[in-house]
C-alpha cells in the first residue's frame, strides 16, 4: 500500500505488517513464495490489514469478506488439484 500517495497518514501506526495484492503479484512473478501456504498467508494478511485499518463495519469490510471467500474457494480448488 502506497500510504503516502493515498494520504493514509495513520496507516503505518495501525498496520504493522503491510501487504497488498500488487506486492503479492510481484512476488509471484519472481517466484518468491516457497509454498502455497506462504502465498495463502500473504493474501490473508491483505484482508486482515484492510479490516484492521478500515474497521469491521466499513464499506470496505463487505468487499473484503467477498474477496476473502473467493480466495478461500480458489485455494481450496487448487489444493484439490484444480477441480471446481
N, C-alpha and C positions, 0 to 999 in steps of 0.2 A: 504494500500500500504506500503510495507516494503521499504521505500525510501532509507534507509541506505544500505540495501542489494543490491538494484538495482542501487546504486550510483547516485541517483537523488537528489543531494545536494541542489538544489533550491526548491525542492518540498514543504517544509513547509513554505517557503516565499511566494509561489504563491497560494497554496491551503490551505485555512484557515480552512476548514471543511472536512477533509479526509473521504473517504468512498470507499470501494471496495467490489467486489462480494463475496470474501471469508468471510469478516465480515458479510455481509448480510446473507450468508448461515449459519454461526454460530448462528446469532441472530434468524434465523428461527428455527433452531434446538432447541433453548432454549425458543421458544415461546415468544420472546421479543417484537414482533410487536403487537400493540394493535388494529390495523385496516389495511385493505388493502391499505388505503390511506397512512399510515405511511410507509408501505413497498414500495409502488409506489414512494414516495418521496425519500426514500433511494436509490432506483435504479436510479432515475433521477439525484440524486446527483453524482453518479458514472459517468454518461455520461457527466454531466456538468464539473466535475473536470477534466476528460480526455481531454475535449476540451480546458479548461482553461490552463492546463499545456502544452499540446502539440500543441495547435493552431488549428484554424478552417481550415487551408489548409494542415495540416499534413496528412500522410497516415493513422494515427490513426482515424482522423475525419471521413473518409469514413466508417471505421468499426464501429465507434460509431453510425453513422446515421443508419446503417443496424441493429445494436443491439437495438437501441432506437425504431425503427419501429417494430421490432419483439416483444419487451417488451410491447409496447403500444397495439399491436394486442392481446397478451396474457392477458393483464389486461382487455381489452375490452371484451374478450371472458369470462373471469371469472366473470365480472360484469353482463353479460347476463346469468349467470348460467352455464357456461361451453360449450355453443353452439359454434360451429366453426365459 
